[in-house]
Amino acid sequence: MENNGISHKIASLERVMGFFTLLLVLVTFPLWKPLDSTASPQIPWFDFLCQFPQSIETGFLAALILAAILLVFSAKKSLTRRVTRVVYLASFIGLVLLDQHRLQPWTLQLLLFSVVLSLAPRRDGLSCCRILVVTLYVYSSISKIDLAFLDGQGQLLLDGLFKPFGVNNEMWSRQTNRALAASLPLGELLVAFLLVTDRFRRIGLVGATLMHLMILVALGPWGLNHEYGVLIWNVYFIFQNFILFRKPIEAVEATLLSRKVSNWIAIGVTGLFAFLPALENWGWYDHWPAWAVYSARPERVEVLVDESIVPSLPASLQELCGRPAPLDVRVPIVLDRWSFQTRNCPIYPQARYRVALANALLRKQVDSQSITIEISSTPNRFTGKREKHVFHGWKEIDQLRKNYRLNTQARILE
């Protein structure tokens, strides 16, 4: 009876994963389909993938969509579902490897769930998913416990939360607004603690639900009006958490002797991805895989071109031009705007990706004397200060690109 209950729970979770995969791919479809390499370049994770055939990528996308549909409708213990898990995981990984931008936070979470449930489609798989969710909340909270968040993204989230209710906090003291902003990551950390304690798990589940509803209010049409993908991911959390955390963890634990090799691999993968986000603080791990979402942790990358060349740029690039700073003859190219307009999602925040994207978009359009990239480091947690590094001309930018461990060359699509 217990095994049947666990199988039903896992099947329900996979159906929710499949349904929301379809929704998220639909609303961010330009992110996943092969596009013109000039107007919408793809930056693979490894340089040998730059020549990968476009036809196979189209096959990956078709396979992912089919697998997501089958996850929703196939029987929970059928051979079809077991094959579907493999196809879903392989096609998703293939698509992500071909473009760093595709590693959205929701993408990584669904991939990790798919890995552990494919390796351990029983008790351990369910427990690993629970650990991954709690880990996500913990690191997401830690990424926001700094001064830059309290004065930046935290205030923005508060504005989005207050806006639907007509509340204006501009006249409140700075200390009050900072305290309210600090309550957001502290509340997230409290939810994580409650979810791992048997006595308070139901309270934690209610708290997590309220937290995601608050995010939906703050980021939804009545608040900051963010992209549909961000909103749908938060709705997914509500369903996912309801499936995962209704019963005590003890009800799904297994003995040491009952575990297979694949179960131990699933546990190892979970432990690895519970540890890796800790490396983000030293710059050894990317921000989004470390669950630094709605956070001030990412570096700031500003791409500047001489104002005199703007009229000669293609219309698609002119649309990305922002306003120059006072007394500055350089115009910023707003890469975030490019992502929203061409990919329907936030841009991958890593400086490496942004530099690679700027190179792909502007290399043939802007001469070496007219391009500058300014990178402001991750802020100091206690002072909010960033160190700025300036790279002028393509020669210096190319040297910067060589310093990155992962690929910064755009994929060639024909």
For each residue, the residues with C-beta under 8 A, 3 or more apart:
1: 4 5
2: 5 6 251
3: 6 7 122
4: 1 7 8
5: 1 2 8 9
6: 2 3 9 10 122 123 126 252
7: 3 4 10 11 76 77 122
8: 4 5 11 12 76
9: 5 6 12 13 126 243 244
10: 6 7 13 14 76 117 121 122 125 126
11: 7 8 14 15 76 81
12: 8 9 15 16 243
13: 9 10 16 17 113 117 126 129 240 243 244
14: 10 11 17 18 71 81 85 117
15: 11 12 18 19 71 72
16: 12 13 19 20 236 239 240 243
17: 13 14 20 21 68 71 110 113 114 240
18: 14 15 21 22 67 68 69 70 71 72 88
19: 15 16 22 23 68 72
20: 16 17 23 24 106 110 232 233 235 236 239
21: 17 18 24 25 64 68 71 88 110
22: 18 19 25 26 65 68 69 72
23: 19 20 26 27 232
24: 20 21 27 28 106 229 232 233 236
25: 21 22 28 29 32 64 65 68
26: 22 23 29
27: 23 24 227 228 229 232 344
28: 24 25 31 32 104 227 229 343 344 345
29: 25 26 32 33 344
30: 33 35 40 342 343 344
31: 28 99 101 102 104 343 344 345
32: 25 28 29 61 64 95 102
33: 29 30 58 61
34: 42 54 57 58 413
35: 30 39 40 42 342 413
36: 39 40 413
37: 40 41 42 360 410 411 412 413
38: 41 364
39: 35 36 316 342
40: 30 35 36 37 342 343
41: 37 38 357 360 361 410 411
42: 34 35 37 98 99 101 410 411 413
43: 99 100 101 353 356 357 360 407 408 409 410 411
44: 47 49 50 52 97 98 99 100 407 409 411
45: 49 96 97 100 406 407
46: 49 97 406 407
47: 44 50 407 409
48: 51
49: 44 45 46 52 97 98 407 411
50: 44 47 407 409 410 411 412
51: 48 411 412
52: 44 49 56 57 98 411
53: 56 57
54: 34 57 58 413 414
55: 58 59
56: 52 53 59 60 94
57: 34 52 53 54 60 61 94 95 98
58: 33 34 54 55 61 62
59: 55 56 62 63
60: 56 57 63 64 91 94 95 98
61: 32 33 57 58 64 65 91 95
62: 58 59 65 66
63: 59 60 66 67 87 90 91
64: 21 25 32 60 61 67 68 87 88 91 92 95
65: 22 25 61 62 68 69
66: 62 63 69 70 87
67: 18 63 64 70 71 84 87 88 91
68: 17 18 19 21 22 25 64 65 71 72 88
69: 18 22 65 66 72 73
70: 18 66 67 73 74 80 81 84
71: 14 15 17 18 21 67 68 74 81 84 85 88
72: 15 18 19 22 68 69
73: 69 70
74: 70 71 78 80 81 84
75: 78 80 81
76: 7 8 10 11 81
77: 7 81
78: 74 75 81 82
79: 82 83
80: 70 74 75 83 84
81: 11 14 70 71 74 75 76 77 78 84 85
82: 78 79 85 86 121
83: 79 80 86 87
84: 67 70 71 74 80 81 87 88
85: 14 71 81 82 88 89 114 117 118 121
86: 82 83 89 90 118
87: 63 64 66 67 83 84 90 91
88: 18 21 64 67 68 71 84 85 91 92 114
89: 85 86 92 93 111 114 115 118
90: 63 86 87 93 94
91: 60 61 63 64 67 87 88 94 95
92: 64 88 89 95 96 107 110 111 114
93: 89 90 96 97 111
94: 56 57 60 90 91 97 98
95: 32 57 60 61 64 91 92 98 99 102
96: 45 92 93 99 102 103 107 111
97: 44 45 46 49 93 94
98: 42 44 49 52 57 60 94 95 102 411
99: 31 42 43 44 95 96 102 411
100: 43 44 45 103 348 350 352 353 356 406
101: 31 42 43 339 343 345 347 348 353
102: 31 32 95 96 98 99 107
103: 96 100 107 108 286 288 289 348
104: 28 31 107 108 229 288 345 346 348
105: 108 109 233 288 291 293
106: 20 24 109 110 229 233 236
107: 92 96 102 103 104 110 111
108: 103 104 105 111 112 288 289
109: 105 106 112 113 132 136
110: 17 20 21 92 106 107 113 114
111: 89 92 93 96 107 108 114 115
112: 108 109 115 116 132 269 270 273
113: 13 17 109 110 116 117 129 132
114: 17 85 88 89 92 110 111 117 118
115: 89 111 112 118 119 266 269
116: 112 113 119 120 124 125 128 129 132 266 269 270
117: 10 13 14 85 113 114 120 121 125 129
118: 85 86 89 114 115 121
119: 115 116 125 262 263 265 266 269
120: 116 117 123 124 125 128 260 262 263 266 267
121: 10 82 85 117 118 125
122: 3 6 7 10 125 126 254 263
123: 6 120 126 127 252 253 254
124: 116 120 127 128 254 259 263 266 267
125: 10 116 117 119 120 121 122 128 129 263 266
126: 6 9 10 13 122 123 129 130 244 252
127: 123 124 130 131 249 252 253
128: 116 120 124 125 131 132 266 267 269 270
129: 13 113 116 117 125 126 132 133 244
130: 126 127 133 134 195 244 245 249
131: 127 128 134 135 270 274
132: 109 112 113 116 128 129 135 136 270 273 274
133: 129 130 136 137 195 240 241 244
134: 130 131 137 138 192 195 196
135: 131 132 138 139 273 274 277 291
136: 109 132 133 139 140 291
137: 133 134 140 141 188 189 191 192 195 208
138: 134 135 141 142 189 192
139: 135 136 142 143 277 278 280 290 291 292
140: 136 137 143 144 185 188 291 292 293 294 295
141: 137 138 144 145 185 186 188 189 192
142: 138 139 145 185 189
143: 139 140 149 185 280 287 290 291 292 293 295 297
144: 140 141 149 153 154 184 185 188 294 295 296
145: 141 142 149 182 185 186 381
146: 149 150 296 297 379 380 381 382 384
147: 150 151 379 380 381 382 383 384
148: 151 152 153 296 379 381 384
149: 143 144 145 146 152 153 154 181 185 295 296
150: 146 147 154 155 178 181 182
151: 147 148 154 155 178 181 384
152: 148 149 155 156 296
153: 144 148 149 156 157 294 295 296
154: 144 149 150 151 157 158 178 180 181 182 184
155: 150 151 152 158 159 177 181
156: 152 153 159 160 224
157: 153 154 160 161 181 184 215 218 219 224 294
158: 154 155 161 162 169 177 180 181 218
159: 155 156 162 163 169 223 224
160: 156 157 163 217 218 219 223 224
161: 157 158 164 214 217 218 223
162: 158 159 165 166 167 168 169
163: 159 160 166 167 222 223 224
164: 161 217 222 223
165: 162
166: 162 163
167: 162 163
168: 162 171
169: 158 159 162 172 176 177 180
170:
171: 168
172: 169 176 177
173: 176 177
174: 177 178
175: 178 179
176: 169 172 173 179 180
177: 155 158 169 172 173 174 180 181
178: 150 151 154 174 175 181 182
179: 175 176 182 183
180: 154 158 169 176 177 183 184
181: 149 150 151 154 155 157 158 177 178 184
182: 145 150 154 178 179 185 186
183: 179 180 186 187
184: 144 154 157 180 181 187 188
185: 140 141 142 143 144 145 149 182 188 189
186: 141 145 182 183 189 190
187: 183 184 190 191 207 211
188: 137 140 141 144 184 185 191 192 211
189: 137 138 141 142 185 186 192 193
190: 186 187 193 194 207
191: 137 187 188 194 195 204 207 208 211
192: 134 137 138 141 188 189 195 196 204
193: 189 190 196 197 204
194: 190 191 197 200 201 203 204 207
195: 130 133 134 137 191 192 201 204 205 208 245
196: 134 192 193 201 204 249
197: 193 194 200 201 204
198: 201 248 249 250
199:
200: 194 197 203 204
201: 194 195 196 197 198 204 205 245 248
202: 205 206
203: 194 200 206 207
204: 191 192 193 194 195 196 197 200 201 207 208 245
205: 195 201 202 208 209 241 242 245 246
206: 202 203 209 210
207: 187 190 191 194 203 204 210 211
208: 137 191 195 204 205 211 212 237 241 245
209: 205 206 212 213 238 241 242
210: 206 207 213 214
211: 187 188 191 207 208 214 215
212: 208 209 215 216 234 235 237 238
213: 209 210 216 217 238
214: 161 210 211 217 218
215: 157 211 212 218 219 234
216: 212 213 219 220 231 234 235
217: 160 161 164 213 214 220 222 223
218: 157 158 160 161 214 215 223 224
219: 157 160 215 216 223 224 225 226 230 231 234
220: 216 217 223 224 225 226 231
221: 225
222: 163 164 217
223: 159 160 161 163 164 217 218 219 220
224: 156 157 159 160 163 218 219 220
225: 219 220 221
226: 219 220 230 231
227: 27 28 230 231 340 344 345 346
228: 27 231 232 344
229: 24 27 28 104 106 232 233 344 345
230: 219 226 227 233 234 346
231: 216 219 220 226 227 228 234 235
232: 20 23 24 27 228 229 235 236
233: 20 24 105 106 229 230 236 237
234: 212 215 216 219 230 231 237 238
235: 20 212 216 231 232 238 239
236: 16 20 24 106 232 233 239 240
237: 208 212 233 234 240 241
238: 209 212 213 234 235 241 242
239: 16 20 235 236 242 243
240: 13 16 17 133 236 237 243 244
241: 133 205 208 209 237 238 244 245
242: 205 209 238 239 245 246
243: 9 12 13 16 239 240 246
244: 9 13 126 129 130 133 240 241
245: 130 195 201 204 205 208 241 242
246: 205 242 243
247: 251 252
248: 198 201 251
249: 127 130 196 198 252 253
250: 198 253
251: 2 247 248
252: 6 123 126 127 247 249
253: 123 127 249 250
254: 122 123 124 258 259 263
255: 258 259
256: 259
257:
258: 254 255
259: 124 254 255 256 263 264 267
260: 120 263 264
261: 264 265
262: 119 120 265 266
263: 119 120 122 124 125 254 259 260 266 267
264: 259 260 261 267 268
265: 119 261 262 268 269
266: 115 116 119 120 124 125 128 262 263 269 270
267: 120 124 128 259 263 264 270 271
268: 264 265 271 272
269: 112 115 116 119 128 265 266 272 273
270: 112 116 128 131 132 266 267 273 274
271: 267 268 274 275
272: 268 269 275 276
273: 112 132 135 269 270 276 277
274: 131 132 135 270 271 277
275: 271 272 278 279
276: 272 273 279 285 289 290
277: 135 139 273 274 280 285 289 290 291
278: 139 275 281 285 290
279: 275 276 282 284 285 290
280: 139 143 277 283 284 285 286 287 289 290 292 297
281: 278
282: 279
283: 280 378
284: 279 280
285: 276 277 278 279 280 289 290
286: 103 280 289 290 350
287: 143 280 290 292 295 297 298 349 350
288: 103 104 105 108 291 292 293 348 349 350
289: 103 108 276 277 280 285 286
290: 139 143 276 277 278 279 280 285 286 287 297
291: 105 135 136 139 140 143 277 288
292: 139 140 143 280 287 288 295 297 298 349
293: 105 140 143 288
294: 140 144 153 157
295: 140 143 144 149 153 287 292 298
296: 144 146 148 149 152 153 379 384
297: 143 146 280 287 290 292 378 379
298: 287 292 295 349 350 351 378
299: 349 350 351 375 376 377 378 386
300: 375 376 386
301: 335 351 354 355 358 373 374 375 376
302: 332 373 374 375 376
303: 332 333 335 354 358 362 371 372 373
304: 330 331 332 333 371 372 373 374
305: 309 310 313 330 331 333 362 366 370 371 372
306: 309 310 329 330 331 369 370
307: 310 324 329 330 331
308: 329 370
309: 305 306 312 313 366 367 370
310: 305 306 307 313 318 321 331
311: 318
312: 309
313: 305 309 310 317 318 321 365 366
314: 317 318 365
315: 318 319
316: 39 319 320
317: 313 314 320 321 333 361 362 365
318: 310 311 313 314 315 321
319: 315 316 337 341
320: 316 317 333 334 335 337 338
321: 310 313 317 318 331 332 333 334
322: 331 332 333 334 337
323: 331 332
324: 307 328 329 330 331 332
325: 328 330
326:
327:
328: 324 325
329: 306 307 308 324
330: 304 305 306 307 324 325 372
331: 304 305 306 307 310 321 322 323 324
332: 302 303 304 321 322 323 324
333: 303 304 305 317 320 321 322 358 361 362
334: 320 321 322 337 338
335: 301 303 320 338 339 347 354 357 358
336: 339 340 346 347
337: 319 320 322 334 340 341
338: 320 334 335 341 342 343 347 357 361
339: 101 335 336 342 343 345 346 347
340: 227 336 337 343 344 345 346
341: 319 337 338
342: 30 35 39 40 338 339
343: 28 30 31 40 101 338 339 340 347
344: 27 28 29 30 31 227 228 229 340
345: 28 31 101 104 227 229 339 340
346: 104 227 230 336 339 340 349
347: 101 335 336 338 339 343 353 354 357
348: 100 101 103 104 288 353 354
349: 287 288 292 298 299 346 353 354
350: 100 286 287 288 298 299 353 354
351: 298 299 301 354 355 375
352: 100 355 356 404 406 408
353: 43 100 101 347 348 349 350 356 357
354: 301 303 335 347 348 349 350 351 357 358
355: 301 351 352 358 359 373 375 397 400 401 404 408
356: 43 100 352 353 359 360 401 407 408 409 410
357: 41 43 335 338 347 353 354 360 361
358: 301 303 333 335 354 355 361 362 373 397
359: 355 356 362 363 397 401 408 410
360: 37 41 43 356 357 363 410
361: 41 317 333 338 357 358 365
362: 303 305 317 333 358 359 365 366 371
363: 359 360 366 394
364: 38
365: 313 314 317 361 362
366: 305 309 313 362 363 370 371
367: 309 370 371
368: 371 393 394 395
369: 306 393
370: 305 306 308 309 366 367
371: 303 304 305 362 366 367 368 392 393 394 397
372: 303 304 305 330 390 391 392 393
373: 301 302 303 304 355 358 390 391 397 400
374: 301 302 304 388 389 390 391
375: 299 300 301 302 351 355 388 389 391
376: 299 300 301 302 386 387 388 389
377: 299 386 387 388 389
378: 283 297 298 299 386
379: 146 147 148 296 297 383 384 385 386
380: 146 147 383 384 385 386
381: 145 146 147 148
382: 146 147
383: 147 379 380
384: 146 147 148 151 296 379 380
385: 379 380
386: 299 300 376 377 378 379 380
387: 376 377
388: 374 375 376 377
389: 374 375 376 377
390: 372 373 374
391: 372 373 374 375 396 397 399 400
392: 371 372 396
393: 368 369 371 372 396 397
394: 363 368 371 397 398
395: 368 398 399
396: 391 392 393 399 400
397: 355 358 359 371 373 391 393 394 400 401
398: 394 395 401 402
399: 391 395 396 402 403
400: 355 373 391 396 397 403 404
401: 355 356 359 397 398 404 408
402: 398 399
403: 399 400
404: 352 355 400 401 408
405:
406: 45 46 100 352
407: 43 44 45 46 47 49 50 356
408: 43 352 355 356 359 401 404
409: 43 44 47 50 356
410: 37 41 42 43 50 356 359 360
411: 37 41 42 43 44 49 50 51 52 98 99
412: 37 50 51
413: 34 35 36 37 42 54
414: 54
